[in-house]
Amino acid sequence: MSTTAPAGGGPTEAERREAAAWSTWQQSPWGRLRYRVVAALLRGALEELGPAPLRVLDAGGGDGRDALQLALAGHAVTVLDTSADVLGAARAAATAAGVAERLHTVAAGLEDLSALAALTRHRAGGSGSFDVVLCHDVLQHRGSTAQVAADVATLTSSLRPGGLLSLLAPNPAADVLTAALREGPAQAWVLLDAERGADPGTGSSVLRLEPDAVERAVAAAGGEVVARHGVLTVTALLEDAGRADERSVADLEELEVELSRRDGFRRTARYWHLLARRR
């Protein structure tokens, strides 16, 4: 989920706290469920692109939890992140899973990807020849909606024509519902039209990105949205993840995967998920 390199040589104390909070959330029942549901959605989409190995870029991929599933499926995955620590964790996980040769890491941010795209676009093996680009739980951490639009253009330019872009971020509508249930109507009113909110994984202040606005950025960048999903529809409304056992999470997974594909539940899910093809 890292997005920019720190000004100094290493992470600040605030960044370390945020990384620790993110890791705790990833390992929680609802965090694990988020990765399982997204993996299920990606499996079908990647099958339509062709057989493995596909070339995949996971931009801001952190410790590789999304990327590892794709490497296990036989794809060649590059994880881009600014944190050496989380990239080390990604490599360690790939080694433990027996797919170290299929998962590579690059210490860089989205700004570096833009420079890379300018230099290597459409060259064999360069940025612009990826079959799939993921950017999950990253865009909400950017400084402005204008920056998000620029990032979407850079990510789209990293794909080959016909390649698949996968974007995921917290859904603003879910913020309002969750606030009303847990904190009352007054807090829901505060969030209703707010530009910023709290990240569901870390609690840090982030942009509240409407999926329609991101879709417009995708279209302006030369992409075409081919699928829209809502991720964690029921789970977003459940408070006590601490009491969830593996069986209950498995039961929820089956339901959440089905609900994610049904348009009626998409707008109020915890996350929105877009799949787009580069024209």
C-alpha positions as CSV (number, residue, x, y, z in Angstrom):
1,M,0.0,0.0,0.0
2,S,3.0,2.3,0.1
3,T,2.8,5.2,-2.4
4,T,5.7,7.6,-2.0
5,A,9.3,7.3,-0.8
6,P,10.1,9.0,2.5
7,A,12.3,12.1,2.3
8,G,15.0,10.6,4.4
9,G,16.7,7.2,4.3
10,G,14.1,5.2,6.2
11,P,10.5,5.3,7.3
12,T,9.3,7.8,9.8
13,E,7.7,6.8,13.1
14,A,4.3,7.6,11.8
15,E,4.9,5.5,8.7
16,R,6.1,2.6,10.9
17,R,2.9,2.9,13.0
18,E,0.7,2.9,9.9
19,A,2.6,-0.1,8.5
20,A,2.1,-2.0,11.8
21,A,-1.7,-1.2,11.7
22,W,-1.9,-2.3,8.1
23,S,-0.1,-5.6,8.9
24,T,-2.5,-6.3,11.8
25,W,-5.5,-5.6,9.6
26,Q,-4.2,-7.9,6.8
27,Q,-3.9,-10.8,9.3
28,S,-7.4,-10.2,10.8
29,P,-10.3,-12.3,9.6
30,W,-11.8,-9.5,7.5
31,G,-8.4,-8.6,6.0
32,R,-7.8,-12.2,4.9
33,L,-11.3,-12.3,3.5
34,R,-10.6,-9.1,1.4
35,Y,-7.7,-10.8,-0.3
36,R,-9.6,-14.1,-0.9
37,V,-12.5,-12.3,-2.5
38,V,-10.3,-10.2,-4.8
39,A,-8.3,-13.3,-5.8
40,A,-11.5,-15.0,-6.8
41,L,-12.5,-12.0,-8.9
42,L,-9.1,-11.8,-10.6
43,R,-9.0,-15.6,-11.4
44,G,-11.9,-15.4,-13.9
45,A,-10.6,-12.1,-15.5
46,L,-7.1,-13.4,-16.0
47,E,-8.4,-16.6,-17.6
48,E,-10.0,-14.5,-20.3
49,L,-6.6,-12.9,-21.1
50,G,-4.9,-16.2,-21.9
51,P,-2.9,-19.0,-20.3
52,A,-0.1,-18.4,-17.8
53,P,2.4,-17.0,-17.6
54,L,1.0,-13.5,-17.9
55,R,3.2,-10.5,-17.1
56,V,1.7,-8.8,-14.0
57,L,2.7,-5.5,-12.3
58,D,1.4,-5.0,-8.7
59,A,1.9,-1.2,-8.1
60,G,2.1,-0.4,-4.4
61,G,1.9,-4.1,-3.8
62,G,3.5,-4.1,-0.3
63,D,4.2,-7.5,1.0
64,G,2.8,-9.2,-2.0
65,R,-0.4,-10.7,-0.7
66,D,-2.3,-10.1,-3.9
67,A,0.8,-10.9,-6.0
68,L,1.6,-14.2,-4.3
69,Q,-1.7,-15.7,-5.4
70,L,-1.0,-14.8,-9.0
71,A,2.5,-16.2,-8.8
72,L,1.1,-19.5,-7.4
73,A,-1.2,-19.5,-10.5
74,G,1.9,-19.5,-12.7
75,H,2.1,-15.8,-13.6
76,A,5.3,-13.7,-13.7
77,V,4.7,-10.9,-11.1
78,T,6.6,-7.7,-10.4
79,V,5.8,-6.0,-7.0
80,L,6.5,-2.3,-6.9
81,D,6.7,-0.6,-3.5
82,T,8.8,2.0,-1.8
83,S,9.4,0.0,1.4
84,A,12.3,-2.3,1.5
85,D,10.9,-4.1,4.5
86,V,7.6,-5.1,2.9
87,L,9.3,-6.1,-0.3
88,G,11.6,-8.3,1.7
89,A,8.4,-9.9,3.2
90,A,7.1,-10.4,-0.3
91,R,10.2,-12.2,-1.4
92,A,10.2,-14.3,1.8
93,A,6.6,-15.3,1.2
94,A,7.3,-16.3,-2.4
95,T,10.3,-18.4,-1.3
96,A,8.2,-20.2,1.3
97,A,5.5,-20.9,-1.3
98,G,8.1,-22.2,-3.8
99,V,7.5,-19.5,-6.4
100,A,10.5,-17.2,-5.8
101,E,11.4,-17.4,-9.5
102,R,8.0,-16.0,-10.5
103,L,7.8,-13.0,-8.0
104,H,10.2,-10.1,-8.4
105,T,10.4,-6.8,-6.5
106,V,11.3,-3.3,-7.4
107,A,11.9,-0.6,-4.8
108,A,10.1,2.3,-6.4
109,G,6.9,4.4,-6.2
110,L,4.3,5.4,-8.7
111,E,6.3,8.5,-9.6
112,D,9.2,6.2,-10.6
113,L,6.8,4.2,-12.6
114,S,5.9,7.3,-14.6
115,A,9.5,7.8,-15.5
116,L,9.9,4.2,-16.4
117,A,6.9,4.3,-18.6
118,A,8.3,7.3,-20.5
119,L,11.5,5.5,-21.2
120,T,10.3,2.0,-22.0
121,R,6.8,2.3,-23.2
122,H,6.0,-0.4,-25.8
123,R,9.5,-1.8,-25.7
124,A,9.7,-5.6,-25.4
125,G,9.8,-6.5,-21.7
126,G,9.4,-2.9,-20.7
127,S,6.7,-0.9,-18.8
128,G,4.0,-0.8,-21.5
129,S,4.1,-4.6,-22.1
130,F,2.4,-5.8,-18.9
131,D,-0.6,-8.0,-19.5
132,V,-2.1,-7.0,-16.1
133,V,-1.5,-4.1,-13.7
134,L,-2.9,-4.1,-10.2
135,C,-3.2,-1.0,-7.9
136,H,-5.1,-2.0,-4.8
137,D,-5.5,0.0,-1.6
138,V,-3.1,2.7,-3.0
139,L,-5.0,5.5,-4.7
140,Q,-6.8,6.7,-1.6
141,H,-3.4,7.6,-0.1
142,R,-2.5,10.0,-2.9
143,G,-2.4,13.8,-2.3
144,S,-5.3,14.8,-4.5
145,T,-7.8,13.6,-7.0
146,A,-5.7,15.3,-9.7
147,Q,-2.8,13.1,-8.6
148,V,-5.1,10.0,-8.7
149,A,-6.0,10.8,-12.3
150,A,-2.3,11.2,-13.3
151,D,-1.6,7.8,-11.5
152,V,-4.4,6.1,-13.4
153,A,-2.9,7.4,-16.7
154,T,0.5,6.1,-15.7
155,L,-0.8,2.7,-14.7
156,T,-2.8,2.4,-18.0
157,S,0.3,3.3,-20.0
158,S,2.1,0.4,-18.4
159,L,-0.2,-2.1,-20.1
160,R,0.0,-3.5,-23.5
161,P,-3.0,-2.8,-25.7
162,G,-5.8,-5.1,-24.5
163,G,-4.1,-5.5,-21.1
164,L,-6.1,-5.5,-17.9
165,L,-6.1,-2.9,-15.2
166,S,-7.4,-3.8,-11.7
167,L,-8.1,-0.9,-9.3
168,L,-9.4,-1.1,-5.7
169,A,-10.1,1.5,-3.0
170,P,-12.5,2.1,-0.1
171,N,-16.0,2.9,-1.1
172,P,-17.2,6.3,0.3
173,A,-20.8,5.0,0.6
174,A,-19.6,2.3,3.0
175,D,-18.0,5.0,5.2
176,V,-21.4,6.6,5.8
177,L,-23.3,3.4,6.6
178,T,-20.6,2.1,8.9
179,A,-20.4,5.5,10.7
180,A,-24.2,5.5,11.2
181,L,-24.2,2.0,12.6
182,R,-21.2,2.4,14.9
183,E,-21.1,6.1,15.8
184,G,-24.5,7.4,15.1
185,P,-26.2,9.7,12.6
186,A,-24.2,12.8,13.4
187,Q,-20.9,11.2,12.3
188,A,-22.6,9.8,9.2
189,W,-23.7,13.4,8.3
190,V,-20.1,14.6,8.8
191,L,-18.8,12.0,6.3
192,L,-21.6,12.3,3.7
193,D,-19.9,14.8,1.5
194,A,-16.4,14.9,3.1
195,E,-13.4,14.8,0.8
196,R,-11.4,12.7,3.3
197,G,-12.1,9.8,5.7
198,A,-10.4,7.1,7.6
199,D,-8.7,4.2,5.8
200,P,-10.5,0.9,6.9
201,G,-7.2,-0.9,7.3
202,T,-5.0,1.7,9.1
203,G,-7.3,4.5,10.3
204,S,-5.1,7.1,8.6
205,S,-6.7,10.0,6.8
206,V,-7.2,9.2,3.1
207,L,-9.1,10.5,0.1
208,R,-12.7,9.4,-0.3
209,L,-12.6,8.3,-4.0
210,E,-15.9,7.9,-5.8
211,P,-15.6,5.0,-8.3
212,D,-17.4,7.1,-11.0
213,A,-14.6,9.7,-10.8
214,V,-12.0,7.0,-11.2
215,E,-13.9,5.5,-14.1
216,R,-13.7,8.9,-15.8
217,A,-9.9,9.0,-15.3
218,V,-9.7,5.5,-16.8
219,A,-11.6,6.6,-19.9
220,A,-9.4,9.7,-20.2
221,A,-6.3,7.5,-20.0
222,G,-7.5,5.3,-22.9
223,G,-9.1,2.5,-20.9
224,E,-12.5,0.9,-20.9
225,V,-14.1,-0.4,-17.8
226,V,-15.3,-4.0,-18.3
227,A,-16.4,-5.0,-14.8
228,R,-17.4,-3.3,-11.6
229,H,-17.5,-5.1,-8.2
230,G,-18.2,-4.4,-4.6
231,V,-15.9,-6.2,-2.1
232,L,-16.9,-7.0,1.4
233,T,-20.6,-6.1,1.4
234,V,-21.8,-8.0,4.5
235,T,-18.5,-8.0,6.3
236,A,-18.3,-4.2,6.4
237,L,-21.3,-4.2,8.6
238,L,-20.0,-6.8,11.1
239,E,-18.1,-5.3,14.1
240,D,-16.6,-8.2,16.0
241,A,-14.1,-9.8,13.7
242,G,-12.2,-11.1,16.8
243,R,-14.7,-13.8,17.4
244,A,-14.7,-15.0,13.7
245,D,-13.3,-18.5,13.2
246,E,-12.0,-20.0,10.0
247,R,-15.3,-21.7,9.2
248,S,-17.3,-18.6,9.6
249,V,-14.8,-16.7,7.4
250,A,-15.1,-19.5,4.7
251,D,-18.9,-19.2,4.8
252,L,-18.7,-15.5,4.4
253,E,-16.2,-15.8,1.6
254,E,-18.7,-17.8,-0.6
255,L,-21.4,-15.2,0.1
256,E,-19.1,-12.2,-0.4
257,V,-17.8,-13.5,-3.8
258,E,-21.4,-13.9,-5.0
259,L,-22.5,-10.5,-3.7
260,S,-19.4,-8.8,-5.3
261,R,-20.7,-9.6,-8.7
262,R,-24.3,-8.4,-8.2
263,D,-24.8,-4.8,-9.1
264,G,-27.3,-4.1,-6.3
265,F,-24.7,-4.6,-3.6
266,R,-21.8,-2.9,-5.3
267,R,-22.5,0.7,-4.2
268,T,-22.4,0.0,-0.4
269,A,-19.6,-2.6,-0.2
270,R,-16.5,-1.7,1.9
271,Y,-14.4,-1.5,-1.3
272,W,-15.1,-0.7,-5.0
273,H,-13.2,-2.7,-7.5
274,L,-12.8,-1.8,-11.2
275,L,-11.5,-3.9,-14.1
276,A,-10.6,-2.1,-17.3
277,R,-8.9,-2.9,-20.6
278,R,-6.5,-0.7,-22.3
279,R,-7.8,0.2,-25.8
